[in-house]
Amino acid sequence: MAVVGLMRYAARMSTCFKCGQPMDPASATYDANGELVCARCSTLEQIDAGDQRAAMSILGPAAGGALLGGVSICINPMLVCSVLAVLSCVGALVTLLRHPEYHARMGWRVPATWAFAIVGILLALVRPLLFALFLGL
Ligand SMILES: [Zn+2]
């Protein structure tokens, strides 16, 4: 009875937990949940985790650009805050447009990124436009 249990355990240990394919236990690794997975599934999981991190990091620069755009109305020495806000917002939008494959992962963060970036750019332009009006340009 114990031998059958050991054989079942050995058979389970030599198949990948994710894909169910037979695997070489020597090249197997543990996934985030502690399950033994094959090298292919482990690689796919690492790529997926990297894509997830990249997708989640697009909203931050847009939100930061919006915040900096708001700050640029009050504090804006040499228009540095305006320039940085526009660069941050445009950078976030460029990243968003270059990687449509991240949109499904981002969910509500896609429209939020657009909103933050547009608001940030508009706020960043307030002080330079007032400056131009003051100079009569
Ligand atoms: Zn696998």
Boltz pocket constraint, residues with backbone or C-beta under 6 A from the ligand:
constraints:
  - pocket:
      binder: B
      contacts: [[A, 16], [A, 17], [A, 18], [A, 19], [A, 20], [A, 21], [A, 37], [A, 38], [A, 39], [A, 40], [A, 41], [A, 42]]
      max_distance: 6.0
